[in-house]
Amino acid sequence: MGRPFIDFTAVKSAVSFEQVLEHYGLTAKMHHTRNGDGLDGHCPIHPEATGKDAFKVTLSKNCWYCHNSVCKCGGNHLDFVAKMENCDAHEAALKIDQWFNLGLAGKSDARPAQAQQNGQASQPAPTSSRFTPRSQSQPEEEQLDENGENKPLNFKLENLKADHSYLTERGLTPATVAEFGLGFCAKGTMSGRIVIPIHNVGGDLVGYAGRWPGQPPEERPKYKLPAGFKKSAEVFNLDRAVLEEKGLPLIVVEGFFDVIKLWQLGFHRVVSIMGSSLSAAQEEALVAASEGRSGIILMFDEDEAGRMGRDRALVRLARKLFVRVAVLPQEGAQPDHLTESELHALLD
């Protein structure tokens, strides 16, 4: 028989990361940060490593990251226990269940009664880049329009201003701007915006996204999509990514400019789901583009929405192929803000 089912989300909801640290006797060896929401200390995963306060914990988010050169990783409860016990995330969840007498092993209930009694809220947390859980309950998904597809356009926007200052401010070269067909639009429904052509996996132009250059006025959204465009039916840049070297993993990010900046830095197997919620159509496309290769790397924004979307995408995709997560180094970080060396450290 296989290992018993255990709901990862339920385990993380029932026990705080601080409780896990206390189980190992580590909290007494660490010191609180000034804001009271953090703990710093020596890396417990690599006791031989130098770096007095390299291991950092954010208590409210139940997450950790170690900046020591021999570690350079982070995540949530399961990732930490898996590192400490040299096991996978599933075995780590079973250990936590046993240590704290949760009684979750073998049950498919989403959230344990103990967590509700303790008044603990279920919090999404980063998942380690090393683990591929394959038996979790499906979290409740954001409602997406899953019906239909986008028809190829019978027109192309012309006379776009490719040398707009906003593109330079984003650190994009003229060659990158030309590759992605970017430019400032002065007329039509996308007037006043930087337009980004969107192609389907076959390379057909199916729509344009419009990005306000800078912070938009209060009444205007940062991004605009054409009326009737089904974002959930497309994966941005998949048409280019599928042509790249077959042995490379597919890097999945949230935003258009994440893709464009990573592409410019040489990471050409990169695509965007244009948000933090993965649709069924996007899931199918990502799996089709990754099977027989080196799997998928999820690199979402390091914020609440990004972590939640990342956890949900991991659960769904990991049932079908190898997935790992690249946890960004600090709260609020986005892939297009990282340097080339920082990206290599996360992705290599």
Helices and strands as residue ranges (DSSP letters): H 8-14, H 17-23, G 27-29, E 31-32, E 38-41, E 55-58, E 63-66, E 73-75, H 77-85, H 89-99, H 113-117, H 165-169, H 174-180, E 183-185, E 193-199, E 205-211, E 223-224, G 231-233, H 238-241, E 250-253, H 256-264, E 270-272, H 280-290, E 296-298, H 304-317, E 323-325, G 335-337, H 340-347
